[in-house]
Amino acid sequence: MQNISPSLRMTAIETAQKVLSARPVYLDTETTGLSRTDEIIEISIVDDDGSVLFESLVRPSQPIPPDSTRVHGITNSEVANASPWPAVWPQVRSVLFGRLVVIYNEEFDLRMMQQSHARYRLPWKDRFNTFDLMKLYAEFRGEWDSYRRAYRYHSLANAGRQCNISLPNAHRSTADTLLTRALLHYIAGCEA
């Protein structure tokens, strides 16, 4: 790790403490893939105390490609009897409504929620109060990426390892929300 400025690191710590004071929830998804046509096949929401508020497999409108199954281990047979996104979304929305939602790489998960909506021609009209922990961790870690001219992003798995958090990055939504929660708590508990 490079020598980062103590003020930048302290700002990241203070931001994490402020986010924690809002008693956020944490969200993660697993998907059929990464492209603009992929959709959610698993979603979990964990409360700040670590309790699982919602977790569900989601039956996609398309088969899960083998390459995606190799990443997260979710098979087509596992989601065959799951509810489709239009049936899952009202439950998800009710848990998220009015809460600060912490997501590691929020751009991806929000895009996947919007794409899942679009797949079923559902209007995306909700605006949630979200916070991207991946961006905060980049500032906390303080490794400069000269190509992007910004602080280097780290995968959730690497961030957990770098902070010696024993929870695995399992590429399953509940495990990954718990790791996201532990990472935010870790940053908030550090001293500059």
Phi and psi in degrees as a GROMACS rama.xvg file:
@    title "Ramachandran Plot"
@    xaxis  label "Phi"
@    yaxis  label "Psi"
@TYPE xy
-72.0389  164.522  GLN-2
-75.3251  108.34  ASN-3
-94.2405  158.59  ILE-4
-69.5707  132.451  SER-5
-56.9066  -32.5167  PRO-6
-69.7757  -37.0551  SER-7
-65.3047  -45.1115  LEU-8
-63.5608  -42.1504  ARG-9
-64.7053  -38.2078  MET-10
-62.3239  -41.8018  THR-11
-63.5518  -41.9487  ALA-12
-63.1434  -45.548  ILE-13
-63.418  -38.5845  GLU-14
-62.7795  -44.8894  THR-15
-60.6945  -40.7872  ALA-16
-65.3196  -38.6973  GLN-17
-65.9555  -43.652  LYS-18
-60.7979  -44.4814  VAL-19
-62.2389  -34.4089  LEU-20
-64.9071  -19.0374  SER-21
-83.8216  -0.70136  ALA-22
49.7934  64.9991  ARG-23
-74.0983  171.465  PRO-24
-110.522  162.45  VAL-25
-123.089  139.51  TYR-26
-130.386  143.633  LEU-27
-148.232  152.132  ASP-28
-129.904  158.721  THR-29
-121.014  149.776  GLU-30
-136.419  171.178  THR-31
-72.5641  -13.4552  THR-32
168.304  -160.989  GLY-33
-113.485  -5.03045  LEU-34
-81.7819  178.839  SER-35
-72.6231  -7.51459  ARG-36
-109.755  1.3578  THR-37
-82.7125  167.198  ASP-38
-145.949  168.7  GLU-39
-74.6245  137.092  ILE-40
-122.242  -8.68619  ILE-41
-155.996  140.795  GLU-42
-144.48  140.107  ILE-43
-137.944  147.498  SER-44
-132.199  127.502  ILE-45
-119.006  139.643  VAL-46
-78.3534  165.87  ASP-47
-63.8949  -22.8571  ASP-48
-82.299  -0.0885989  ASP-49
94.5452  -3.66616  GLY-50
-79.0372  144.558  SER-51
-81.0548  119.199  VAL-52
-89.2605  -32.1995  LEU-53
-159.941  136.579  PHE-54
-152.056  137.428  GLU-55
-160.085  141.254  SER-56
-75.7751  154.954  LEU-57
-131.558  128.565  VAL-58
-77.067  116.929  ARG-59
-80.1204  166.618  PRO-60
-86.0054  -3.06534  SER-61
-136.05  157.282  GLN-62
-66.2644  151.023  PRO-63
-80.2198  122.226  ILE-64
-65.4487  148.134  PRO-65
-56.1088  -36.0552  PRO-66
-62.192  -37.4779  ASP-67
-70.7358  -41.3835  SER-68
-59.8904  -36.4978  THR-69
-63.2297  -29.1706  ARG-70
-77.0529  -53.2916  VAL-71
-105.807  -12.3126  HIS-72
80.3674  4.35193  GLY-73
-86.6397  126.113  ILE-74
-103.847  163.412  THR-75
-60.5786  -36.5  ASN-76
-67.9848  -31.096  SER-77
-67.9877  -33.1181  GLU-78
-96.5418  -3.01423  VAL-79
-57.1037  -36.3521  ALA-80
-104.571  8.1324  ASN-81
-76.0604  160.954  ALA-82
-72.9812  147.725  SER-83
-76.4409  166.485  PRO-84
-52.0421  -43.5701  TRP-85
-59.9743  -27.6653  PRO-86
-83.5037  -28.3894  ALA-87
-81.5715  -37.8285  VAL-88
-54.3342  -44.9439  TRP-89
-58.4023  -35.5732  PRO-90
-68.7535  -43.3886  GLN-91
-61.584  -48.5953  VAL-92
-57.9135  -42.1006  ARG-93
-65.908  -31.1558  SER-94
-75.913  -35.5198  VAL-95
-81.2073  -27.3068  LEU-96
-56.8729  125.959  PHE-97
79.219  5.10243  GLY-98
-112.822  152.983  ARG-99
-77.4407  128.423  LEU-100
-111.768  115.215  VAL-101
-93.8156  128.009  VAL-102
-133.791  137.116  ILE-103
-88.8234  108.713  TYR-104
73.915  62.9965  ASN-105
-59.3999  -32.8804  GLU-106
-56.6278  -42.9664  GLU-107
-66.7728  -52.0376  PHE-108
-65.1826  -39.6743  ASP-109
-65.8993  -38.9924  LEU-110
-62.1374  -41.2533  ARG-111
-67.5778  -35.1002  MET-112
-64.9335  -43.6843  MET-113
-64.5617  -41.0842  GLN-114
-65.4632  -37.7362  GLN-115
-65.3246  -38.3901  SER-116
-60.3217  -49.9232  HIS-117
-60.9337  -35.8299  ALA-118
-57.7001  -33.2349  ARG-119
-106.378  12.6962  TYR-120
58.0041  36.1174  ARG-121
-90.0575  135.784  LEU-122
-71.1993  138.517  PRO-123
-97.5855  99.3107  TRP-124
-120.81  -1.66143  LYS-125
-84.6798  140.952  ASP-126
-121.953  117.796  ARG-127
-106.117  153.178  PHE-128
-84.1086  100.934  ASN-129
-114.808  159.374  THR-130
-138.056  129.944  PHE-131
-94.668  106.047  ASP-132
-70.5129  -26.4287  LEU-133
-61.1561  -41.1715  MET-134
-68.8903  -40.3343  LYS-135
-65.7847  -40.8677  LEU-136
-63.912  -36.11  TYR-137
-58.9029  -42.9398  ALA-138
-69.409  -41.8905  GLU-139
-60.1341  -44.785  PHE-140
-70.9118  -40.0179  ARG-141
73.7082  30.0692  GLY-142
-95.0822  118.946  GLU-143
-79.2522  133.45  TRP-144
-105.246  101.59  ASP-145
-67.2606  -27.2164  SER-146
-66.8622  -48.2621  TYR-147
-83.5591  -15.3984  ARG-148
58.3585  45.5635  ARG-149
-157.469  173.148  ALA-150
-72.2988  140.421  TYR-151
-65.8787  131.429  ARG-152
-79.7083  147.537  TYR-153
-124.685  145.345  HIS-154
-64.2971  159.31  SER-155
-59.8231  -40.176  LEU-156
-61.2731  -45.7608  ALA-157
-66.165  -40.5378  ASN-158
-60.4505  -44.256  ALA-159
-60.9147  -44.548  GLY-160
-63.6603  -44.1743  ARG-161
-62.4602  -27.5785  GLN-162
-99.0755  7.08494  CYS-163
56.8973  38.1791  ASN-164
-87.1169  126.679  ILE-165
-79.0439  -10.7744  SER-166
-70.5054  136.229  LEU-167
-81.0354  155.105  PRO-168
-91.3073  96.4512  ASN-169
-93.0275  -2.10309  ALA-170
54.4393  34.8565  HIS-171
-124.738  142.803  ARG-172
-63.2736  -40.7458  SER-173
-67.8174  -45.0855  THR-174
-60.4276  -40.4009  ALA-175
-73.3134  -31.2685  ASP-176
-67.986  -38.0802  THR-177
-65.3264  -37.4356  LEU-178
-68.4358  -39.6531  LEU-179
-60.5882  -44.9043  THR-180
-59.4928  -47.213  ARG-181
-62.8522  -36.7576  ALA-182
-66.9463  -42.7473  LEU-183
-62.9212  -43.3813  LEU-184
-62.5886  -38.7706  HIS-185
-60.3579  -51.2809  TYR-186
-59.6869  -44.5026  ILE-187
-64.3568  -27.2798  ALA-188
-89.4654  -2.19679  GLY-189
-81.543  161.015  CYS-190
-117.06  146.152  GLU-191
